[in-house]
Amino acid sequence: MTAELPISWQPIIGEELEKPYFQKLQEFVDGERQAHTIYPPEPDVYNALKITPYDKVNVLLLGQDPYHDVNQAHGLCFSVRPGIKPPPSLVNIFLELKHDLGCKVPNNGYLVPWAEQGMLMLNAVLTVRAHQPNSHKGKGWEKFTDAVISKVNEKDSPVVFVLWGGYARKKVSLIDTSRHVIVESAHPSPLSAHNGFFGSRPFSAINNALQAAGKPEIDWQIPDI
């Protein structure tokens, strides 16, 4: 795997790359790329860490698995490339954002502006085989991303951890809730959005927590492209 860990994260998380589990993960992903189409493309694997350096992380949004259809995944959870139709979970995120803060639903699902404002948009698993969801689950990525979550938890200043759905909520054990804020609800997927995601108003909750910590609020409006 020639994807480079971004420089700002190397002193924070670089030691993980030397561990036996990561070497095995690397061999697995390399073999998968030789035999199959893997998303996201190699240069995009660490985009969440690249766009949001460690010292800028004020919010961590945890996703599970990268999108597995053509040209969707580009290394940020829930986000798709410009020109790609937003998948159902993202459509529901935009609907809740409109309900919560009155933001207009944009003509794209490219969420980089959020990441640039200090929101680490991390999937638990960073690669997937085309059209086979969860195909890289349990191969080592979760250990790596748990280490990322733990390092964010070590930050002195408060961070808002956004946990949508049962999978993400299991990560609560990695978070010191006496110092950090957790915003949690059902997952925005069509299967669960009506069971507690819609109406949860996560975006105003995040901004309220940031404001209370003396940090800049996020401008949630994704611009049209």
Z-matrix of the N, CA and C atoms (Angstrom, degrees):
N
C 1 1.464
C 2 1.516 1 107.95
N 3 1.312 2 116.64 1 112.96
C 4 1.464 3 118.71 2 -176.82
C 5 1.527 4 111.84 3 -93.72
N 6 1.339 5 116.80 4 0.26
C 7 1.463 6 118.72 5 176.31
C 8 1.525 7 108.32 6 -58.57
N 9 1.329 8 115.76 7 129.84
C 10 1.463 9 121.43 8 -175.08
C 11 1.516 10 110.50 9 -92.91
N 12 1.317 11 115.63 10 133.25
C 13 1.454 12 119.95 11 172.32
C 14 1.529 13 107.86 12 -67.87
N 15 1.343 14 118.18 13 127.30
C 16 1.474 15 120.06 14 -176.78
C 17 1.532 16 111.88 15 -57.67
N 18 1.329 17 115.25 16 146.12
C 19 1.461 18 122.03 17 -171.55
C 20 1.523 19 112.16 18 -56.08
N 21 1.356 20 117.66 19 -41.93
C 22 1.471 21 119.03 20 -175.21
C 23 1.530 22 111.93 21 -64.78
N 24 1.329 23 116.37 22 -23.06
C 25 1.464 24 120.35 23 -178.41
C 26 1.528 25 112.92 24 -94.58
N 27 1.326 26 117.84 25 -11.65
C 28 1.470 27 119.51 26 -174.57
C 29 1.524 28 112.86 27 -60.32
N 30 1.353 29 119.10 28 -46.81
C 31 1.460 30 117.50 29 178.52
C 32 1.530 31 112.83 30 -69.49
N 33 1.313 32 117.24 31 -20.61
C 34 1.466 33 122.05 32 -176.49
C 35 1.528 34 110.86 33 -82.55
N 36 1.323 35 115.73 34 -45.36
C 37 1.469 36 120.75 35 -167.39
C 38 1.537 37 112.30 36 -128.70
N 39 1.336 38 116.02 37 -0.91
C 40 1.469 39 120.30 38 -173.99
C 41 1.519 40 113.98 39 -57.49
N 42 1.345 41 116.14 40 -31.28
C 43 1.475 42 118.56 41 -177.40
C 44 1.528 43 111.68 42 -63.01
N 45 1.337 44 117.27 43 -25.06
C 46 1.471 45 119.72 44 178.83
C 47 1.525 46 111.24 45 -60.39
N 48 1.341 47 116.04 46 -34.23
C 49 1.468 48 120.70 47 -175.91
C 50 1.516 49 112.80 48 -66.23
N 51 1.337 50 116.07 49 -19.54
C 52 1.468 51 120.54 50 -179.53
C 53 1.526 52 112.10 51 -88.64
N 54 1.318 53 117.52 52 -10.79
C 55 1.468 54 120.32 53 -172.94
C 56 1.534 55 111.15 54 -78.97
N 57 1.342 56 117.15 55 149.32
C 58 1.474 57 120.58 56 -177.27
C 59 1.526 58 113.74 57 -54.19
N 60 1.337 59 118.40 58 -39.84
C 61 1.472 60 119.10 59 -178.60
C 62 1.519 61 110.95 60 -61.79
N 63 1.350 62 116.67 61 -35.98
C 64 1.467 63 119.27 62 -177.13
C 65 1.525 64 110.29 63 -74.66
N 66 1.334 65 116.60 64 -35.58
C 67 1.468 66 119.39 65 176.32
C 68 1.539 67 109.79 66 -61.15
N 69 1.336 68 115.77 67 -41.71
C 70 1.475 69 119.71 68 177.96
C 71 1.528 70 110.98 69 -65.33
N 72 1.321 71 115.83 70 -41.48
C 73 1.476 72 120.72 71 177.65
C 74 1.521 73 110.40 72 -59.95
N 75 1.320 74 115.46 73 -44.08
C 76 1.462 75 120.87 74 -179.90
C 77 1.533 76 111.15 75 -59.71
N 78 1.325 77 115.49 76 -45.99
C 79 1.472 78 119.58 77 178.83
C 80 1.526 79 110.63 78 -62.50
N 81 1.333 80 116.26 79 -40.99
C 82 1.465 81 120.40 80 179.28
C 83 1.531 82 111.05 81 -60.83
N 84 1.339 83 116.18 82 -49.53
C 85 1.475 84 119.57 83 -177.10
C 86 1.530 85 110.59 84 -65.53
N 87 1.326 86 117.14 85 -40.02
C 88 1.465 87 120.02 86 177.71
C 89 1.530 88 110.97 87 -59.70
N 90 1.329 89 115.75 88 -44.50
C 91 1.471 90 119.84 89 178.42
C 92 1.518 91 111.91 90 -63.84
N 93 1.316 92 116.58 91 -39.99
C 94 1.468 93 121.26 92 178.16
C 95 1.530 94 110.91 93 -63.14
N 96 1.330 95 116.25 94 -41.73
C 97 1.478 96 118.88 95 -178.94
C 98 1.526 97 110.82 96 -66.10
N 99 1.321 98 117.24 97 -31.40
C 100 1.470 99 119.40 98 178.89
C 101 1.530 100 111.13 99 -71.83
N 102 1.325 101 116.65 100 -31.16
C 103 1.470 102 120.42 101 -172.30
C 104 1.534 103 113.66 102 -101.24
N 105 1.334 104 117.16 103 -21.43
C 106 1.474 105 120.59 104 -172.53
C 107 1.522 106 110.35 105 -141.94
N 108 1.331 107 114.80 106 168.85
C 109 1.463 108 119.73 107 168.97
C 110 1.521 109 107.61 108 -83.05
N 111 1.329 110 115.79 109 127.10
C 112 1.462 111 121.94 110 -177.21
C 113 1.529 112 108.87 111 -119.85
N 114 1.318 113 115.33 112 137.07
C 115 1.464 114 120.76 113 176.09
C 116 1.522 115 109.47 114 -115.10
N 117 1.341 116 118.24 115 151.39
C 118 1.462 117 126.07 116 -11.82
C 119 1.526 118 110.66 117 -71.79
N 120 1.343 119 117.77 118 169.90
C 121 1.464 120 119.82 119 175.75
C 122 1.530 121 109.94 120 -57.25
N 123 1.313 122 114.98 121 153.36
C 124 1.466 123 120.09 122 -172.89
C 125 1.536 124 114.41 123 -50.36
N 126 1.344 125 119.50 124 -45.18
C 127 1.474 126 118.63 125 -177.75
C 128 1.528 127 113.48 126 -63.78
N 129 1.335 128 117.19 127 -16.65
C 130 1.469 129 120.59 128 -175.80
C 131 1.529 130 114.08 129 -97.85
N 132 1.339 131 117.94 130 -3.32
C 133 1.470 132 120.20 131 -171.47
C 134 1.530 133 112.05 132 -56.59
N 135 1.334 134 116.44 133 -41.40
C 136 1.471 135 120.64 134 -176.13
C 137 1.535 136 112.45 135 -102.36
N 138 1.324 137 117.56 136 23.91
C 139 1.470 138 119.08 137 -175.97
C 140 1.524 139 113.48 138 -57.88
N 141 1.332 140 117.33 139 -36.66
C 142 1.478 141 118.83 140 -179.50
C 143 1.530 142 109.70 141 -59.12
N 144 1.335 143 116.20 142 -42.72
C 145 1.461 144 120.42 143 -179.70
C 146 1.527 145 111.50 144 -73.92
N 147 1.329 146 115.64 145 -31.19
C 148 1.465 147 120.44 146 -178.95
C 149 1.533 148 110.79 147 -68.96
N 150 1.333 149 116.03 148 -44.93
C 151 1.466 150 119.94 149 -173.75
C 152 1.530 151 111.10 150 -78.08
N 153 1.346 152 116.76 151 -28.73
C 154 1.467 153 120.41 152 -178.81
C 155 1.533 154 109.04 153 -120.03
N 156 1.340 155 117.56 154 92.62
C 157 1.463 156 120.20 155 179.27
C 158 1.531 157 111.01 156 -62.58
N 159 1.315 158 115.58 157 156.50
C 160 1.468 159 121.51 158 -175.09
C 161 1.530 160 112.15 159 -53.09
N 162 1.318 161 117.03 160 -45.60
C 163 1.467 162 118.52 161 -174.79
C 164 1.525 163 112.72 162 -72.17
N 165 1.333 164 117.26 163 -10.97
C 166 1.473 165 120.60 164 -180.00
C 167 1.536 166 112.52 165 -98.76
N 168 1.346 167 117.66 166 -4.89
C 169 1.470 168 119.88 167 -174.70
C 170 1.532 169 110.39 168 -71.42
N 171 1.331 170 116.35 169 114.43
C 172 1.469 171 122.62 170 173.42
C 173 1.526 172 111.90 171 -111.85
N 174 1.339 173 115.67 172 -21.63
C 175 1.466 174 122.04 173 -179.08
C 176 1.525 175 107.32 174 -136.64
N 177 1.328 176 117.34 175 140.99
C 178 1.464 177 120.51 176 172.76
C 179 1.528 178 107.97 177 -123.80
N 180 1.309 179 116.32 178 118.00
C 181 1.466 180 122.20 179 175.15
C 182 1.520 181 107.51 180 -104.05
N 183 1.326 182 116.38 181 123.20
C 184 1.457 183 119.98 182 -176.22
C 185 1.524 184 111.38 183 -104.37
N 186 1.336 185 115.52 184 122.17
C 187 1.460 186 121.84 185 170.33
C 188 1.523 187 108.75 186 -103.53
N 189 1.331 188 115.64 187 -175.64
C 190 1.461 189 118.44 188 -174.86
C 191 1.523 190 112.57 189 -109.98
N 192 1.322 191 116.18 190 -62.66
C 193 1.460 192 122.36 191 -170.41
C 194 1.524 193 108.23 192 -132.06
N 195 1.334 194 119.60 193 141.22
C 196 1.471 195 118.48 194 177.15
C 197 1.535 196 111.48 195 -62.84
N 198 1.315 197 115.92 196 153.79
C 199 1.473 198 119.89 197 171.37
C 200 1.533 199 108.75 198 -57.74
N 201 1.324 200 116.07 199 145.36
C 202 1.471 201 119.03 200 -171.52
C 203 1.522 202 113.32 201 -116.05
N 204 1.341 203 117.50 202 7.24
C 205 1.471 204 118.89 203 176.67
C 206 1.531 205 110.60 204 -98.56
N 207 1.332 206 115.16 205 167.35
C 208 1.467 207 122.07 206 -170.22
C 209 1.529 208 111.73 207 -55.88
N 210 1.338 209 114.99 208 128.00
C 211 1.474 210 123.12 209 172.03
C 212 1.516 211 115.65 210 62.93
N 213 1.328 212 118.81 211 13.64
C 214 1.464 213 119.08 212 179.82
C 215 1.531 214 111.55 213 -81.81
N 216 1.331 215 116.48 214 -58.85
C 217 1.469 216 121.36 215 -170.32
C 218 1.519 217 111.34 216 -71.74
N 219 1.340 218 115.83 217 135.85
C 220 1.469 219 119.66 218 173.84
C 221 1.523 220 111.01 219 -141.19
N 222 1.340 221 116.64 220 25.36
C 223 1.458 222 120.47 221 170.16
C 224 1.513 223 116.33 222 96.49
N 225 1.333 224 118.70 223 1.35
C 226 1.471 225 121.96 224 174.23
C 227 1.520 226 108.22 225 -118.13
N 228 1.328 227 117.66 226 132.22
C 229 1.464 228 118.61 227 -179.73
C 230 1.529 229 110.33 228 -61.35
N 231 1.308 230 115.18 229 141.64
C 232 1.473 231 126.29 230 177.00
C 233 1.536 232 114.53 231 69.98
N 234 1.325 233 118.30 232 -12.82
C 235 1.467 234 121.35 233 -174.86
C 236 1.527 235 111.27 234 -91.07
N 237 1.325 236 116.33 235 146.91
C 238 1.473 237 120.89 236 172.08
C 239 1.529 238 109.46 237 -124.45
N 240 1.310 239 114.81 238 161.86
C 241 1.458 240 120.14 239 179.80
C 242 1.527 241 111.13 240 -65.70
N 243 1.339 242 116.70 241 156.71
C 244 1.465 243 119.54 242 173.97
C 245 1.526 244 110.29 243 -56.85
N 246 1.309 245 116.25 244 141.77
C 247 1.465 246 120.86 245 178.45
C 248 1.515 247 113.84 246 87.68
N 249 1.341 248 117.86 247 -7.02
C 250 1.463 249 121.95 248 178.82
C 251 1.523 250 108.59 249 -100.35
N 252 1.321 251 115.39 250 133.04
C 253 1.463 252 120.75 251 -178.87
C 254 1.537 253 110.52 252 -61.51
N 255 1.330 254 118.60 253 129.19
C 256 1.465 255 119.52 254 178.64
C 257 1.529 256 111.51 255 -60.27
N 258 1.342 257 117.30 256 130.21
C 259 1.468 258 120.83 257 176.67
C 260 1.536 259 110.93 258 -67.56
N 261 1.352 260 116.71 259 166.72
C 262 1.467 261 120.43 260 -173.01
C 263 1.532 262 115.17 261 -55.35
N 264 1.325 263 118.60 262 -40.35
C 265 1.477 264 119.79 263 179.62
C 266 1.525 265 110.84 264 -61.49
N 267 1.320 266 115.46 265 -41.44
C 268 1.466 267 119.95 266 -179.16
C 269 1.522 268 110.96 267 -69.46
N 270 1.323 269 116.66 268 -37.22
C 271 1.474 270 120.19 269 174.51
C 272 1.532 271 109.33 270 -57.10
N 273 1.329 272 116.37 271 -43.88
C 274 1.465 273 120.37 272 -179.84
C 275 1.536 274 111.94 273 -67.88
N 276 1.322 275 117.00 274 -35.12
C 277 1.469 276 120.48 275 175.10
C 278 1.526 277 109.96 276 -60.35
N 279 1.326 278 116.10 277 -45.27
C 280 1.461 279 119.69 278 179.83
C 281 1.532 280 111.99 279 -66.13
N 282 1.331 281 116.72 280 -35.97
C 283 1.472 282 119.78 281 177.56
C 284 1.529 283 110.76 282 -64.35
N 285 1.326 284 116.55 283 -42.81
C 286 1.466 285 120.19 284 179.00
C 287 1.532 286 111.08 285 -68.19
N 288 1.316 287 116.09 286 -35.64
C 289 1.468 288 120.66 287 177.73
C 290 1.537 289 110.43 288 -64.07
N 291 1.313 290 115.26 289 -39.54
C 292 1.474 291 119.50 290 177.61
C 293 1.529 292 110.01 291 -64.85
N 294 1.326 293 115.49 292 -44.32
C 295 1.462 294 120.41 293 179.97
C 296 1.530 295 111.11 294 -65.51
N 297 1.336 296 116.22 295 -40.54
C 298 1.463 297 121.77 296 -174.59
C 299 1.527 298 111.47 297 -72.99
N 300 1.331 299 116.86 298 -51.83
C 301 1.468 300 120.54 299 -170.31
C 302 1.528 301 113.87 300 -123.79
N 303 1.342 302 116.26 301 2.99
C 304 1.462 303 118.68 302 178.10
C 305 1.514 304 114.42 303 76.73
N 306 1.347 305 117.25 304 13.79
C 307 1.472 306 119.55 305 179.73
C 308 1.529 307 109.99 306 -67.64
N 309 1.319 308 114.36 307 140.75
C 310 1.464 309 120.22 308 177.36
C 311 1.533 310 109.19 309 -71.46
N 312 1.323 311 116.57 310 140.43
C 313 1.471 312 120.32 311 176.15
C 314 1.529 313 107.87 312 -70.69
N 315 1.349 314 117.75 313 120.36
C 316 1.469 315 119.77 314 -175.50
C 317 1.527 316 111.64 315 -77.10
N 318 1.327 317 115.02 316 170.89
C 319 1.475 318 119.76 317 -179.22
C 320 1.525 319 111.56 318 -90.48
N 321 1.346 320 117.24 319 15.37
C 322 1.466 321 121.35 320 -178.04
C 323 1.518 322 108.80 321 -154.57
N 324 1.344 323 115.14 322 166.59
C 325 1.458 324 119.83 323 -179.82
C 326 1.512 325 113.06 324 -116.41
N 327 1.334 326 115.68 325 30.24
C 328 1.466 327 122.31 326 -175.24
C 329 1.529 328 108.88 327 -89.75
N 330 1.338 329 116.50 328 102.79
C 331 1.465 330 121.87 329 -167.92
C 332 1.533 331 113.91 330 -94.77
N 333 1.316 332 116.88 331 14.73
C 334 1.465 333 120.74 332 -178.86
C 335 1.536 334 112.59 333 -53.15
N 336 1.350 335 119.88 334 -37.77
C 337 1.473 336 118.11 335 178.96
C 338 1.531 337 113.57 336 -56.68
N 339 1.318 338 117.76 337 -31.03
C 340 1.473 339 119.19 338 176.38
C 341 1.527 340 110.17 339 -68.21
N 342 1.329 341 115.70 340 -45.62
C 343 1.469 342 120.56 341 -178.98
C 344 1.529 343 110.96 342 -61.55
N 345 1.329 344 116.21 343 -35.79
C 346 1.469 345 120.37 344 -178.86
C 347 1.528 346 111.91 345 -69.89
N 348 1.333 347 116.40 346 -16.52
C 349 1.463 348 120.31 347 179.53
C 350 1.534 349 112.70 348 -97.64
N 351 1.332 350 116.80 349 14.23
C 352 1.460 351 119.35 350 173.69
C 353 1.512 352 115.08 351 99.97
N 354 1.340 353 116.81 352 19.63
C 355 1.462 354 120.17 353 177.63
C 356 1.530 355 108.56 354 -106.13
N 357 1.332 356 115.50 355 110.48
C 358 1.467 357 120.43 356 178.87
C 359 1.525 358 108.11 357 -78.33
N 360 1.329 359 115.80 358 114.09
C 361 1.461 360 121.80 359 -172.48
C 362 1.524 361 109.12 360 -104.11
N 363 1.336 362 113.57 361 82.64
C 364 1.458 363 122.47 362 -165.71
C 365 1.525 364 111.57 363 -103.33
N 366 1.314 365 116.48 364 126.12
C 367 1.463 366 119.44 365 166.36
C 368 1.529 367 109.13 366 -84.90
N 369 1.334 368 116.47 367 149.76
C 370 1.467 369 120.31 368 177.41
C 371 1.524 370 110.92 369 -68.80
N 372 1.333 371 116.30 370 -33.80
C 373 1.469 372 123.47 371 177.35
C 374 1.527 373 106.22 372 -116.77
N 375 1.332 374 117.80 373 133.20
C 376 1.467 375 119.42 374 -170.13
C 377 1.528 376 114.90 375 -101.41
N 378 1.348 377 118.01 376 -4.36
C 379 1.469 378 120.11 377 176.64
C 380 1.525 379 109.25 378 -140.21
N 381 1.333 380 115.11 379 162.33
C 382 1.473 381 120.64 380 179.28
C 383 1.527 382 108.49 381 -156.43
N 384 1.322 383 115.96 382 149.38
C 385 1.465 384 120.71 383 174.93
C 386 1.525 385 108.55 384 -78.74
N 387 1.313 386 117.20 385 139.76
C 388 1.466 387 121.19 386 -178.18
C 389 1.527 388 110.94 387 -51.32
N 390 1.332 389 115.38 388 131.18
C 391 1.483 390 124.23 389 174.41
C 392 1.525 391 113.97 390 63.17
N 393 1.346 392 117.30 391 15.78
C 394 1.479 393 120.13 392 178.78
C 395 1.521 394 109.87 393 -130.75
N 396 1.345 395 117.29 394 83.98
C 397 1.457 396 119.90 395 -178.11
C 398 1.527 397 111.93 396 -55.99
N 399 1.324 398 114.76 397 144.61
C 400 1.472 399 122.73 398 177.99
C 401 1.530 400 114.34 399 63.35
N 402 1.332 401 117.38 400 17.01
C 403 1.467 402 119.96 401 -177.43
C 404 1.531 403 112.82 402 -70.76
N 405 1.338 404 118.06 403 -17.44
C 406 1.464 405 120.41 404 176.88
C 407 1.527 406 111.64 405 -111.14
N 408 1.324 407 115.08 406 17.61
C 409 1.467 408 120.43 407 176.85
C 410 1.533 409 109.66 408 -69.40
N 411 1.333 410 116.93 409 144.24
C 412 1.460 411 120.87 410 174.14
C 413 1.520 412 115.50 411 72.38
N 414 1.339 413 116.45 412 17.13
C 415 1.468 414 119.68 413 -178.74
C 416 1.531 415 112.49 414 -102.90
N 417 1.334 416 116.72 415 -3.39
C 418 1.467 417 119.32 416 179.04
C 419 1.518 418 115.19 417 130.04
N 420 1.348 419 115.99 418 -20.81
C 421 1.470 420 117.40 419 -179.20
C 422 1.523 421 111.76 420 -59.32
N 423 1.345 422 116.61 421 -37.93
C 424 1.472 423 119.38 422 -176.55
C 425 1.527 424 110.74 423 -61.80
N 426 1.317 425 116.36 424 -35.71
C 427 1.469 426 120.32 425 178.67
C 428 1.529 427 109.70 426 -65.04
N 429 1.320 428 115.35 427 -42.07
C 430 1.472 429 120.50 428 179.18
C 431 1.531 430 110.91 429 -65.19
N 432 1.323 431 117.19 430 -47.61
C 433 1.469 432 119.05 431 -176.56
C 434 1.530 433 111.55 432 -73.14
N 435 1.335 434 117.71 433 -28.71
C 436 1.471 435 119.18 434 170.96
C 437 1.537 436 110.20 435 -61.27
N 438 1.322 437 115.94 436 -37.91
C 439 1.470 438 119.83 437 177.67
C 440 1.527 439 110.40 438 -65.29
N 441 1.337 440 117.09 439 -38.71
C 442 1.470 441 120.68 440 176.11
C 443 1.528 442 109.99 441 -61.70
N 444 1.348 443 116.77 442 -47.12
C 445 1.467 444 120.88 443 179.41
C 446 1.530 445 109.84 444 -59.44
N 447 1.323 446 116.98 445 -43.48
C 448 1.466 447 121.24 446 -179.58
C 449 1.526 448 111.58 447 -62.51
N 450 1.328 449 116.32 448 -38.55
C 451 1.473 450 120.11 449 178.85
C 452 1.529 451 110.76 450 -68.82
N 453 1.319 452 117.17 451 -38.29
C 454 1.472 453 119.93 452 176.22
C 455 1.530 454 109.25 453 -64.98
N 456 1.318 455 116.26 454 -38.24
C 457 1.463 456 121.06 455 177.27
C 458 1.538 457 111.68 456 -60.69
N 459 1.345 458 116.44 457 -28.60
C 460 1.467 459 120.39 458 -179.20
C 461 1.526 460 113.50 459 -76.72
N 462 1.322 461 117.36 460 -9.69
C 463 1.465 462 119.48 461 179.90
C 464 1.530 463 110.23 462 -59.70
N 465 1.327 464 115.75 463 142.53
C 466 1.467 465 120.35 464 -178.60
C 467 1.522 466 111.83 465 -67.53
N 468 1.332 467 115.51 466 -41.70
C 469 1.468 468 117.52 467 -175.51
C 470 1.530 469 110.31 468 -86.84
N 471 1.331 470 117.38 469 152.61
C 472 1.466 471 120.65 470 -174.85
C 473 1.529 472 112.52 471 -62.25
N 474 1.313 473 115.08 472 140.56
C 475 1.468 474 123.35 473 176.07
C 476 1.522 475 107.32 474 -120.95
N 477 1.340 476 116.39 475 145.18
C 478 1.464 477 121.32 476 175.29
C 479 1.529 478 108.09 477 -96.53
N 480 1.318 479 116.56 478 116.84
C 481 1.470 480 121.62 479 177.72
C 482 1.527 481 108.48 480 -97.52
N 483 1.333 482 116.18 481 123.30
C 484 1.464 483 121.36 482 -176.44
C 485 1.524 484 108.16 483 -106.96
N 486 1.326 485 115.73 484 113.27
C 487 1.466 486 122.19 485 -174.18
C 488 1.520 487 108.96 486 -119.38
N 489 1.323 488 116.00 487 106.30
C 490 1.466 489 121.98 488 -179.29
C 491 1.520 490 109.16 489 -107.24
N 492 1.317 491 116.91 490 118.00
C 493 1.462 492 120.86 491 176.08
C 494 1.519 493 112.51 492 94.10
N 495 1.326 494 114.92 493 162.58
C 496 1.463 495 122.05 494 -174.34
C 497 1.513 496 113.43 495 -59.25
N 498 1.323 497 117.22 496 -39.48
C 499 1.463 498 120.40 497 -177.57
C 500 1.532 499 110.09 498 -62.16
N 501 1.330 500 115.45 499 -50.38
C 502 1.468 501 119.58 500 -178.01
C 503 1.526 502 111.15 501 -64.84
N 504 1.327 503 116.58 502 -37.12
C 505 1.463 504 119.91 503 -175.61
C 506 1.531 505 112.48 504 -66.61
N 507 1.333 506 116.25 505 -20.58
C 508 1.472 507 119.31 506 177.06
C 509 1.527 508 111.84 507 -66.93
N 510 1.325 509 117.14 508 -15.31
C 511 1.472 510 120.63 509 -177.66
C 512 1.527 511 112.00 510 -82.70
N 513 1.322 512 117.44 511 0.48
C 514 1.465 513 120.96 512 -179.59
C 515 1.529 514 110.94 513 -54.64
N 516 1.337 515 116.70 514 -32.79
C 517 1.471 516 120.31 515 -177.61
C 518 1.530 517 112.35 516 -63.75
N 519 1.335 518 117.64 517 -18.13
C 520 1.465 519 120.98 518 179.94
C 521 1.533 520 112.04 519 -88.17
N 522 1.343 521 116.52 520 -3.26
C 523 1.463 522 120.65 521 -169.35
C 524 1.531 523 110.60 522 -116.63
N 525 1.325 524 115.79 523 132.01
C 526 1.464 525 121.67 524 175.81
C 527 1.526 526 108.09 525 -83.32
N 528 1.319 527 115.57 526 98.85
C 529 1.467 528 120.11 527 -173.66
C 530 1.529 529 112.16 528 -73.85
N 531 1.322 530 118.04 529 -8.53
C 532 1.464 531 118.72 530 175.93
C 533 1.540 532 110.58 531 -78.21
N 534 1.345 533 116.42 532 -20.09
C 535 1.475 534 119.54 533 -178.88
C 536 1.526 535 112.50 534 -110.71
N 537 1.302 536 115.99 535 -28.27
C 538 1.464 537 119.88 536 -174.62
C 539 1.531 538 110.68 537 -114.66
N 540 1.322 539 115.19 538 164.56
C 541 1.468 540 121.36 539 -179.31
C 542 1.526 541 108.90 540 -107.30
N 543 1.323 542 116.97 541 136.97
C 544 1.467 543 121.02 542 175.24
C 545 1.531 544 108.70 543 -112.36
N 546 1.321 545 115.36 544 128.37
C 547 1.465 546 122.05 545 172.79
C 548 1.521 547 105.79 546 -111.42
N 549 1.333 548 117.14 547 114.00
C 550 1.468 549 118.92 548 -175.04
C 551 1.528 550 111.26 549 -133.09
N 552 1.318 551 114.12 550 154.24
C 553 1.468 552 120.91 551 178.26
C 554 1.525 553 107.65 552 -167.28
N 555 1.323 554 115.33 553 -176.00
C 556 1.466 555 120.24 554 170.46
C 557 1.528 556 109.77 555 -62.60
N 558 1.315 557 115.28 556 164.58
C 559 1.473 558 121.74 557 179.06
C 560 1.532 559 109.56 558 -75.58
N 561 1.342 560 117.29 559 147.51
C 562 1.475 561 118.96 560 179.09
C 563 1.533 562 115.60 561 -74.62
N 564 1.324 563 118.23 562 2.27
C 565 1.470 564 118.50 563 -179.41
C 566 1.531 565 110.00 564 -65.04
N 567 1.334 566 116.85 565 154.64
C 568 1.466 567 119.86 566 -179.14
C 569 1.532 568 113.07 567 -56.35
N 570 1.346 569 117.14 568 -24.39
C 571 1.465 570 120.05 569 -179.15
C 572 1.520 571 112.34 570 -69.61
N 573 1.340 572 116.37 571 -28.59
C 574 1.467 573 118.43 572 -172.26
C 575 1.524 574 115.03 573 -129.20
N 576 1.325 575 117.87 574 -6.58
C 577 1.473 576 119.85 575 -173.20
C 578 1.526 577 112.33 576 -57.42
N 579 1.344 578 116.43 577 -34.50
C 580 1.472 579 119.47 578 -178.14
C 581 1.528 580 112.16 579 -80.54
N 582 1.332 581 116.81 580 -5.73
C 583 1.470 582 120.69 581 179.89
C 584 1.519 583 112.07 582 -101.42
N 585 1.325 584 117.24 583 29.46
C 586 1.460 585 117.56 584 173.98
C 587 1.511 586 116.01 585 133.27
N 588 1.355 587 118.27 586 -6.17
C 589 1.470 588 117.62 587 173.20
C 590 1.524 589 109.52 588 -83.67
N 591 1.326 590 116.12 589 -51.92
C 592 1.467 591 118.73 590 178.39
C 593 1.528 592 109.37 591 -63.11
N 594 1.314 593 115.33 592 128.58
C 595 1.460 594 120.44 593 -178.94
C 596 1.516 595 114.21 594 91.85
N 597 1.342 596 117.35 595 -2.24
C 598 1.471 597 119.33 596 -177.62
C 599 1.537 598 112.17 597 -81.59
N 600 1.307 599 117.59 598 -15.24
C 601 1.467 600 124.28 599 175.38
C 602 1.540 601 112.87 600 50.16
N 603 1.323 602 116.67 601 53.29
C 604 1.468 603 119.36 602 -175.78
C 605 1.524 604 113.54 603 -67.43
N 606 1.329 605 116.80 604 -29.92
C 607 1.473 606 119.37 605 -172.30
C 608 1.522 607 110.98 606 -71.90
N 609 1.326 608 116.87 607 -41.36
C 610 1.466 609 118.51 608 175.54
C 611 1.525 610 110.29 609 -69.68
N 612 1.358 611 117.48 610 -33.85
C 613 1.471 612 120.13 611 177.50
C 614 1.530 613 110.92 612 -63.08
N 615 1.327 614 116.51 613 -41.75
C 616 1.468 615 120.64 614 178.05
C 617 1.527 616 110.01 615 -62.13
N 618 1.331 617 115.99 616 -47.93
C 619 1.471 618 118.88 617 -178.59
C 620 1.527 619 111.95 618 -64.81
N 621 1.321 620 117.18 619 -36.54
C 622 1.467 621 119.63 620 177.30
C 623 1.526 622 110.79 621 -62.43
N 624 1.344 623 115.68 622 -41.39
C 625 1.469 624 119.94 623 179.58
C 626 1.530 625 110.97 624 -67.24
N 627 1.337 626 116.57 625 -40.17
C 628 1.466 627 119.98 626 178.13
C 629 1.530 628 110.37 627 -63.42
N 630 1.327 629 115.14 628 -43.93
C 631 1.468 630 120.10 629 179.94
C 632 1.532 631 110.40 630 -61.13
N 633 1.338 632 116.44 631 -42.83
C 634 1.469 633 120.89 632 179.87
C 635 1.525 634 111.36 633 -62.92
N 636 1.346 635 116.19 634 -29.34
C 637 1.472 636 120.86 635 179.77
C 638 1.527 637 111.75 636 -89.15
N 639 1.332 638 116.76 637 3.51
C 640 1.463 639 120.47 638 -179.63
C 641 1.512 640 113.65 639 72.47
N 642 1.336 641 115.82 640 26.70
C 643 1.466 642 120.42 641 -178.90
C 644 1.529 643 109.72 642 -109.50
N 645 1.336 644 117.49 643 156.53
C 646 1.465 645 119.09 644 179.84
C 647 1.526 646 111.54 645 -65.38
N 648 1.325 647 115.13 646 138.01
C 649 1.463 648 119.91 647 175.21
C 650 1.524 649 109.66 648 -70.99
N 651 1.321 650 115.60 649 159.07
C 652 1.467 651 120.44 650 178.17
C 653 1.520 652 109.18 651 -89.53
N 654 1.316 653 115.61 652 134.01
C 655 1.467 654 121.18 653 170.64
C 656 1.526 655 105.81 654 -84.42
N 657 1.324 656 115.85 655 106.57
C 658 1.468 657 121.19 656 -171.09
C 659 1.527 658 113.71 657 -81.04
N 660 1.323 659 117.70 658 -11.21
C 661 1.470 660 118.92 659 -175.74
C 662 1.526 661 110.92 660 -70.24
N 663 1.320 662 116.33 661 112.06
C 664 1.477 663 121.83 662 175.04
C 665 1.537 664 107.25 663 -78.62
N 666 1.320 665 117.26 664 124.24
C 667 1.463 666 118.30 665 -178.95
C 668 1.530 667 112.82 666 -71.84
N 669 1.312 668 115.80 667 148.67
C 670 1.467 669 119.65 668 173.05
C 671 1.524 670 108.90 669 -66.61
N 672 1.324 671 114.66 670 150.80
C 673 1.478 672 119.81 671 179.35
C 674 1.516 673 108.68 672 -111.66
